[in-house]
Amino acid sequence: MTSPPPPPDSRPRTDPWHAFGYLVAGVAFYGLIGFGLDQWLGTSWLVAVGVVLGAVLGLYMTWKRVEPEDEHPAGTDRRQ
């Protein structure tokens, strides 16, 4: 007789390269937007804002990807 399979892990599995990709893509994309706006508007600080914003959004996307789903959707009674 074979033993039953182990219960599934409650945490979603993800590849660490996804997190790296989100961070690099966010920094590059928003950094380039900031660079373009710097050239267009004649400023020198928007590229830094774009890089920071891209890093923050990359971290947020990574967090949302690995966050476990709520077992009880909003509006349902959890006491049942």
Secondary structure as a PSIPRED ss2 file (coil, helix, strand):
# PSIPRED VFORMAT (PSIPRED V4.0)

   1 M C   1.000  0.000  0.000
   2 T C   1.000  0.000  0.000
   3 S C   1.000  0.000  0.000
   4 P C   1.000  0.000  0.000
   5 P C   1.000  0.000  0.000
   6 P C   1.000  0.000  0.000
   7 P C   1.000  0.000  0.000
   8 P C   1.000  0.000  0.000
   9 D C   1.000  0.000  0.000
  10 S C   1.000  0.000  0.000
  11 R C   1.000  0.000  0.000
  12 P C   1.000  0.000  0.000
  13 R C   1.000  0.000  0.000
  14 T C   1.000  0.000  0.000
  15 D C   1.000  0.000  0.000
  16 P H   0.000  1.000  0.000
  17 W H   0.000  1.000  0.000
  18 H H   0.000  1.000  0.000
  19 A H   0.000  1.000  0.000
  20 F H   0.000  1.000  0.000
  21 G H   0.000  1.000  0.000
  22 Y H   0.000  1.000  0.000
  23 L H   0.000  1.000  0.000
  24 V H   0.000  1.000  0.000
  25 A H   0.000  1.000  0.000
  26 G H   0.000  1.000  0.000
  27 V H   0.000  1.000  0.000
  28 A H   0.000  1.000  0.000
  29 F H   0.000  1.000  0.000
  30 Y H   0.000  1.000  0.000
  31 G H   0.000  1.000  0.000
  32 L H   0.000  1.000  0.000
  33 I H   0.000  1.000  0.000
  34 G H   0.000  1.000  0.000
  35 F H   0.000  1.000  0.000
  36 G H   0.000  1.000  0.000
  37 L H   0.000  1.000  0.000
  38 D H   0.000  1.000  0.000
  39 Q H   0.000  1.000  0.000
  40 W H   0.000  1.000  0.000
  41 L H   0.000  1.000  0.000
  42 G C   1.000  0.000  0.000
  43 T C   1.000  0.000  0.000
  44 S C   1.000  0.000  0.000
  45 W C   1.000  0.000  0.000
  46 L H   0.000  1.000  0.000
  47 V H   0.000  1.000  0.000
  48 A H   0.000  1.000  0.000
  49 V H   0.000  1.000  0.000
  50 G H   0.000  1.000  0.000
  51 V H   0.000  1.000  0.000
  52 V H   0.000  1.000  0.000
  53 L H   0.000  1.000  0.000
  54 G H   0.000  1.000  0.000
  55 A H   0.000  1.000  0.000
  56 V H   0.000  1.000  0.000
  57 L H   0.000  1.000  0.000
  58 G H   0.000  1.000  0.000
  59 L H   0.000  1.000  0.000
  60 Y H   0.000  1.000  0.000
  61 M H   0.000  1.000  0.000
  62 T H   0.000  1.000  0.000
  63 W H   0.000  1.000  0.000
  64 K H   0.000  1.000  0.000
  65 R H   0.000  1.000  0.000
  66 V H   0.000  1.000  0.000
  67 E C   1.000  0.000  0.000
  68 P C   1.000  0.000  0.000
  69 E C   1.000  0.000  0.000
  70 D C   1.000  0.000  0.000
  71 E C   1.000  0.000  0.000
  72 H C   1.000  0.000  0.000
  73 P C   1.000  0.000  0.000
  74 A C   1.000  0.000  0.000
  75 G C   1.000  0.000  0.000
  76 T C   1.000  0.000  0.000
  77 D C   1.000  0.000  0.000
  78 R C   1.000  0.000  0.000
  79 R C   1.000  0.000  0.000
  80 Q C   1.000  0.000  0.000
